[in-house]
Each structure stands twice: as structure tokens, then as C-alpha cells.
Amino acid sequence: MAYATLQSDILSGRLRPGDRLKFPPLCERFGLSPSVVREALNRLADQGLVRMQPHVGFQVTPLSVGDLKELVQARVHVETEVFRLAVEHGDLQWETSIVAAHHMLARIPEKDLADPARTNPAWDEAHAAFHRTLLLGCPNGRLLDLALRLRQEFKLYRHWSDALKDAVDRDAASEHRLLADAAVTRDSGLALERLTAHIVNPADRLLRMAAAGELPVATPAGRSTHTSI
């Protein structure tokens, strides 16, 4: 319960990048022991949503232009190579699983109907499953694990990108359909081109907003502000 609530708070922006996550208020909020709260925070850290800093403790992962650029560069190099190998080596079952995963993703509303500012958790799960399925045809397990880890680390950035005011310029549903089409038709060149754009576009939006001073980050004291990163 604590894990799910904190994850929702982080991805919806109720907890801001850089906010400290102190044990006493969290234990009081959830009525849990420090060890259980620590387990929830460790799970969030595994997702890249929380960081453990020496002499600081746990905090919501800060957003950083430098980290974003490095992460996007790594994803483009690794994830596109994994996708290429998947397109070339995936079997018929892989193709079928892509069609099914995309069908599920396309049928679920992206936004929570009860809270339109929040991503629908069911859509978020379907979205992760779709992208994981695209890569599962890769025969190199080490590259696959690395690609999935990098995708997980980008999750916080992606949610902030989706929440930004110019996100309406993006048709993510069409991007997902085109990715699925390129995979099942075994067009590796087109698949890599589309995946690269799918990775880079959200990052470009974040960088534009950061340059304009419109991206929320936390001050050292933990208060949110609108400034560049």
C-alpha cells in the first residue's frame, strides 16, 4: 500500500523531483514500521523513482538535463539495438504477443478518469508490457536486461513529459501502432527509426521546458519551484 501510494504521488507530481522522503512522517502517514517503509522505498529505488543519497536519505529522483541527455543517448544506442535483434530473431509467438499487447494498450484510457492529471495505472502497466514485448524477441539476455533497466529509469522523465502543456502535440497512440506495425512486418530499418523518435521526442519536450524555466524541480529545502534544470 505504501509503495503504490508513493509511486502514484511521484508519478502524478504530488511529490516533486528532489523532495526528501523522511521516515517519521511516512511511518506516521501509513501506520507502518520503518523497516516496511524502507522496503517500499527500496522498491521505488529499483524503479529509478527514488534515490538514496549519503547524509540525505531517500528522495524523489531529481531531474537533471545532464542525466536526461545521458539516459536518452544510452537508450537510443541500447534499446534500438535490442529492438533490431528482436525484429530479426523474434518468432511467430513474439509477433502474436505484440499484436495482443498493442490491442490491450489501445483499449485502455491513458488518463485516470477519476483524476485526469494522473496516468491511469492500468494504462501504465499495459504501456510497460507493450514496450517490454517489443524487445522480448531479442536473443541476447544481457542486452535485453540493460534495455529494460534504462526504460525503467526513464519512467519519471516520461511522466513529467506527458504532463507538460505541449504534450498535446504528440500522438503517442499512433507512435505505438507504427512501432507494432514495423515489428510484425520485420522492417528493422523503419522499426529503429520509429523507436528512436519515440525515445527522443519526450526528452526534447523536457529540454524545451527546462530552457524556458517551466519544468518543476525541488529546491534544496524540498520546496517545489519552476526553474530550469
N, C-alpha and C positions, 0 to 999 in steps of 0.2 A: 504494500500500500504506500509506504513512504517512497519507495523507488518510483512507482508510477506517478505519484503526485508531483514529486520534484522534477521528474522528466517532463511532465506536462507544463509545469511552471517555467522551466528553462526554455522549452521549445515555443511556448506562447509569448515569451518576453516578460512574463511576470517577474521572473528572476533574470537580471541583466548580465551580460558578459562582464566578468570581473567581480561580481558580487561574492562576498565571503559567505560560507556555509558553516556556521558555528554550531557545535554540538548542543550546548544548553538550550537554545531556543528551538532547535529541531527536535530534541528529545521531548521537550515540553509540548510542542505542537502535535507530535504524533503519539505521545504517550509510550515511547519506546526507550529501551536502554541504549547507551552509547554504542555498544557493540553491534546492535541491529542497525542503527543509523549508519554506522561506518560501513556495514555490508552494503547498504543501499547506495552510499556514496561511491564505494569501490565499483559497483556495477555501472554507475553512471560514468566513472572514470574510464572503464573499459570501452565505453561508447564514445569517448572523446568529449563528453558534455561537461565533465568536471575534471579539475586538476588538483593534485596535491602539491603544494608549494612549501619548501622548508621555511620554518619560522612564521608561516602564514596559515597553514592548514588547507582545508578544502575550499575551493572557489569555483564558480562557474567559469568555464574556459574563456579567457579573454579573446576578443577578436583582434587580429593584427594583420596589417597589409603584408608584411614580410612573410608571416606564416601562411596567409592565404595564397600568395604567389607561389611559395614553395610547394604547398599542398596541391595546387592546381597543376603545376608542372609535373609533379610526381604522378598524379592521376592520369594525365594525358599520356605520359610515357608508359606507365604500367598497365592501366586499365584498357587502353586501346590495344596493346599487345595481347592481353588476355582475351579480349573480345575477338581479335583476329584469329587466334588459335582456336577459340570456341567455334567460330564460323567455319573454319577449315576442318575441324575434327569432330564437332558435335554430331551425334547420331539422330535417328528419326525420333526417338523418345525426347531428346533435347528440343527438337523443333516443336513437337507436340506440347511440351511443357511451356514453351514460350507463348504459344497461342493461348493456352489456358491461363497463364499468368497475366497476359495482357488483357484478356477478356475480363478477368476479375478486377484488375486495376481500372479499366474503363467504365465499369458498372458502379463503382463506389464514389460518392461525392468527396471531393478533395477537402472541403471545409466542414467543420463540425456545425451541424445545423443549429445546435443549442448555443454555440459560441463561434460566430463566423470569423473571429480573429484567430481562432485556433485551428490547426490542421486536424482533420478527422483521424483519430488513431487507427481506425480500420484501413483508411486510405494509406496512411503512413506505412503500415505493415505490408499492404499489397504492393506499394511502390518499392519497398526494400526487396520484397520477394521477386518482383519483376526484374529488377536490375541484377539480383543475385542469379536468377535463372539465365539471363543473357550470358553470364560469364561461366556458368557451370559446365559448359561443353569443353572448356579448356583442359587439356590433359596434364598440364603442369601444376601440381598441387601447391607448390611454394609460391608461384606467381599468383595463383588464384587467391590464396590466403592473404597475400600482400595487397592485392587489388581490393578485396573486401574490407580490409582494415582501413585503407585510405578512404574508401567510400564512407565508412563509419565516422572517421574523423571529420569529414566534410559536412556531416549532418547538421551541425549547429549553424554553419555558414549558410547551408541551403535553406534552412527555416527562416533565417533573417532575410535572405534574398527574396523568398516567396512573400514575405510580409511587407516589403518595401513598396512605395507608392507606384513605382513604374513597372512593377511585376506584371501588370495587365498587358504589357507589350509582348509577353511571352505566351505561346500556346503550347504548354507542356504536354497536353493530351496528344496533339499532333506529333510532337517530337517522339513520344513513346511509341506511337503507331508506326512511325517511319523507322525507328530502331528495330522494332519487331519484324517489319517487312524486309529490311535489309538482311537480318539474320536468317530468316527462313528461306530467302531466295539465294542465300550463300554469296552475296555480293560483299566481299570483305573490304574492298576499297570504299564503297559507299557506307558500309557499317562504321568504319573507322572515322570517316568524315563526319557522319551524323553524331557519333558518340563524342567526338572532340568538341563539336559545337554545343552539345548538351552539357558538357562539363564546364566549358569556358563561359558560356552566356551568363549563368548566375553569378560567377565571380566578377565578370565585367560590370554587372549592375552594382554589386557591392563596392567595387573600386570607384565607380562614378559617385555613389552616395557618400563614400568616405571623403573623396576630394571636395564634395560640396558641403562637408561638415554636417551631414544629415543621418549619420549612422550612430545609433545609440551604443555607448560604451560606458563602463563604470569608472568612476574616479577612484583614486587610491583609498578614499574613505568609504567606498562602496556605494556612493550615490550615483544614479544614472544621469547622463547628460547627452547632448547631441554634439558630437565633435568628430573630427577625422581620426582615423586610426593609423 
